[in-house]
């Protein structure tokens, strides 16, 4: 299965989500590969930190692929149970070509007006990709939401996504928690971190629920 974490908007936390999904899957015994298709190479650096600083943790296979990545992804899909793709945060060749072959695209959105402006563009991109890739399932979710529950931005963002015809809204909302940043700097997924704080427990629960939705939800 090819799972693409992508969005035309940068800075929405795609790499963090891709690394955490990869960490959860390998800890469940799945054979996965993490594909870095973003020239910022955040996921590649996370894997390098993991190998250097966390030698006892289960290994995560990773490669870098740029340009038209569809053929490479199809080849990797024959050899791995899950192919997790972190695509660049813009209208890139990597994002468009990955959409032609992936099974699922999961789009993180921050609950801000600049983020939501690309929602119609992503919906059009999904619609066009389905002309070639009729198995494509497209989902979106709110990422890095403020933990202050009094704010209404996340509510309005979820409402905007729910009005899309081509993209289905996940139930889960991922909140902005320091444990995610700590994990990225240490080469760890949040579920692997030795942090028993209430915030860390909530982060782990949110990521587990996100993975359930990615793997189990039905097609739009």
C-alpha positions as CSV (number, residue, x, y, z in Angstrom):
1,X,0.0,0.0,0.0
2,X,1.3,3.5,-0.9
3,X,0.4,6.1,1.6
4,X,1.2,9.7,0.5
5,X,1.4,12.5,3.1
6,X,1.0,15.6,0.9
7,X,-0.3,19.1,0.6
8,X,0.4,22.1,-1.6
9,X,0.9,24.2,1.5
10,X,4.2,23.9,3.3
11,X,4.7,23.9,7.0
12,X,1.7,21.8,7.8
13,X,3.6,19.0,9.5
14,X,3.8,16.4,6.7
15,X,7.2,15.1,7.7
16,X,6.3,14.7,11.3
17,X,3.2,12.8,10.4
18,X,5.1,10.6,7.9
19,X,7.8,9.8,10.4
20,X,5.3,8.9,13.2
21,X,3.3,6.7,10.9
22,X,6.4,4.9,9.8
23,X,7.5,4.4,13.5
24,X,4.1,3.0,14.4
25,X,4.0,0.6,11.5
26,X,7.5,-0.8,12.1
27,X,6.8,-1.2,15.8
28,X,3.8,-3.4,14.8
29,X,6.1,-5.6,12.8
30,X,5.2,-4.3,9.3
31,X,7.7,-4.1,6.5
32,X,7.8,-0.5,5.5
33,X,9.9,2.0,3.6
34,X,9.8,5.8,4.1
35,X,10.3,7.7,0.9
36,X,11.6,11.3,1.2
37,X,10.4,13.3,-1.9
38,X,10.9,16.7,-0.3
39,X,14.2,18.4,-1.1
40,X,14.3,19.8,2.5
41,X,15.0,16.1,3.5
42,X,13.4,16.4,6.9
43,X,12.4,12.7,7.0
44,X,15.9,11.6,5.8
45,X,17.5,13.6,8.6
46,X,15.1,12.0,11.1
47,X,16.1,8.5,9.9
48,X,19.8,9.5,10.2
49,X,19.3,10.7,13.7
50,X,17.4,7.6,14.6
51,X,20.3,5.4,13.3
52,X,22.9,7.4,15.1
53,X,21.1,8.1,18.4
54,X,18.7,5.2,18.8
55,X,20.6,2.1,17.9
56,X,18.3,-0.2,19.9
57,X,15.1,1.0,18.1
58,X,13.8,-1.0,15.2
59,X,15.3,0.1,11.9
60,X,13.3,2.1,9.4
61,X,14.2,1.7,5.7
62,X,14.4,5.0,3.9
63,X,15.2,6.3,0.4
64,X,15.1,9.7,-1.4
65,X,13.2,10.0,-4.7
66,X,12.7,13.2,-6.6
67,X,11.1,14.2,-9.9
68,X,8.6,11.8,-11.4
69,X,8.4,9.3,-8.6
70,X,5.5,7.1,-9.8
71,X,7.5,4.3,-11.3
72,X,9.8,4.1,-8.3
73,X,6.9,4.0,-5.9
74,X,5.2,1.2,-7.8
75,X,8.4,-0.8,-7.8
76,X,8.8,-0.2,-4.0
77,X,5.2,-1.2,-3.5
78,X,6.0,-4.7,-4.9
79,X,8.8,-5.1,-2.2
80,X,7.3,-3.6,0.9
81,X,4.0,-3.9,2.7
82,X,3.7,-0.1,3.2
83,X,5.4,2.7,1.3
84,X,5.1,6.0,3.2
85,X,5.8,9.1,1.0
86,X,6.6,12.5,2.3
87,X,6.1,14.9,-0.7
88,X,7.2,18.5,-0.9
89,X,4.9,21.2,0.3
90,X,4.1,22.8,-3.0
91,X,2.6,22.0,-6.4
92,X,5.5,19.7,-7.2
93,X,6.3,17.0,-9.7
94,X,6.8,14.7,-6.8
95,X,3.3,15.3,-5.4
96,X,1.5,15.1,-8.8
97,X,3.3,11.9,-9.8
98,X,2.8,10.2,-6.5
99,X,-0.9,10.9,-6.7
100,X,-1.0,8.8,-9.9
101,X,-0.1,5.6,-8.1
102,X,-0.8,6.0,-4.4
103,X,-3.6,4.2,-2.6
104,X,-4.2,7.0,-0.1
105,X,-3.3,10.6,0.3
106,X,-3.6,12.0,3.8
107,X,-3.4,15.8,3.8
108,X,-2.5,17.6,7.0
109,X,-4.0,21.1,7.3
110,X,-3.4,23.8,9.9
111,X,-6.5,25.6,11.0
112,X,-5.5,28.9,9.3
113,X,-6.8,30.9,6.3
114,X,-3.6,30.6,4.3
115,X,-3.7,26.8,4.7
116,X,-7.3,26.5,3.7
117,X,-6.8,28.6,0.6
118,X,-5.1,25.6,-1.1
119,X,-8.0,23.3,-0.3
120,X,-9.8,23.9,-3.7
121,X,-6.4,23.4,-5.4
122,X,-5.9,20.0,-3.7
123,X,-9.4,19.0,-4.5
124,X,-8.9,19.7,-8.1
125,X,-5.6,17.8,-8.1
126,X,-7.3,14.8,-6.6
127,X,-10.1,15.0,-9.1
128,X,-7.6,15.1,-12.0
129,X,-5.5,12.2,-10.5
130,X,-8.5,10.0,-10.3
131,X,-8.8,10.0,-14.0
132,X,-5.7,7.9,-14.1
133,X,-5.7,6.4,-10.5
134,X,-9.3,5.3,-9.8
135,X,-8.2,3.6,-6.6
136,X,-7.1,6.8,-5.0
137,X,-8.6,7.6,-1.6
138,X,-8.2,11.2,-0.4
139,X,-8.5,12.3,3.2
140,X,-7.7,15.5,5.2
141,X,-7.3,16.3,8.9
142,X,-6.4,19.2,11.1
143,X,-2.8,19.0,12.3
144,X,-1.0,21.1,14.9
145,X,-4.3,22.5,16.3
146,X,-4.0,24.7,19.4
147,X,-4.6,22.8,22.6
148,X,-6.8,25.7,23.8
149,X,-10.2,24.3,23.2
150,X,-11.8,27.8,23.3
151,X,-10.5,28.7,19.8
152,X,-12.9,28.2,16.9
153,X,-10.3,28.0,14.1
154,X,-10.2,24.2,14.1
155,X,-14.0,24.1,14.0
156,X,-14.2,26.3,10.9
157,X,-11.4,24.5,9.2
158,X,-13.1,21.1,9.7
159,X,-16.3,22.6,8.4
160,X,-14.5,23.8,5.2
161,X,-12.9,20.4,4.6
162,X,-16.2,18.6,5.2
163,X,-17.8,20.6,2.3
164,X,-15.3,19.1,-0.2
165,X,-16.7,16.5,-2.6
166,X,-13.4,14.8,-3.4
167,X,-11.7,14.8,0.0
168,X,-13.1,13.1,3.1
169,X,-12.5,14.6,6.6
170,X,-10.9,12.4,9.2
171,X,-12.5,12.4,12.7
172,X,-9.2,12.9,14.5
173,X,-7.5,16.2,15.1
174,X,-3.8,16.2,15.9
175,X,-2.9,18.9,18.4
176,X,0.3,21.0,18.7
177,X,2.4,19.3,21.4
178,X,6.0,19.6,22.3
179,X,6.5,15.9,22.3
180,X,6.2,15.8,18.5
181,X,9.1,18.3,18.1
182,X,11.1,16.4,20.7
183,X,10.6,13.1,18.8
184,X,11.6,14.6,15.5
185,X,14.9,15.9,17.0
186,X,15.6,12.5,18.6
187,X,14.8,10.2,15.8
188,X,11.8,8.8,17.6
189,X,8.1,8.4,16.9
190,X,6.0,9.7,19.8
191,X,4.8,6.1,20.7
192,X,8.5,5.2,21.3
193,X,9.3,8.1,23.7
194,X,9.8,7.6,27.4
195,X,7.4,10.4,28.3
196,X,4.5,9.7,30.7
197,X,3.1,13.2,30.8
198,X,-0.5,13.7,30.0
199,X,0.4,15.7,26.9
200,X,2.5,12.9,25.6
201,X,-0.2,10.3,26.3
202,X,-2.7,12.4,24.3
203,X,-0.2,12.7,21.4
204,X,0.3,9.0,21.3
205,X,-3.4,8.4,21.4
206,X,-4.0,10.9,18.6
207,X,-1.4,9.3,16.3
208,X,-2.8,5.8,17.0
209,X,-6.3,7.0,16.0
210,X,-4.9,8.7,12.9
211,X,-3.3,5.5,11.8
212,X,-6.6,3.6,12.3
213,X,-8.4,6.1,10.1
214,X,-5.7,5.9,7.4
215,X,-5.8,2.1,7.3
216,X,-9.4,1.4,7.9
217,X,-11.5,4.1,6.4
218,X,-13.6,3.5,3.3
219,X,-13.2,5.2,0.0
220,X,-14.8,8.6,-0.6
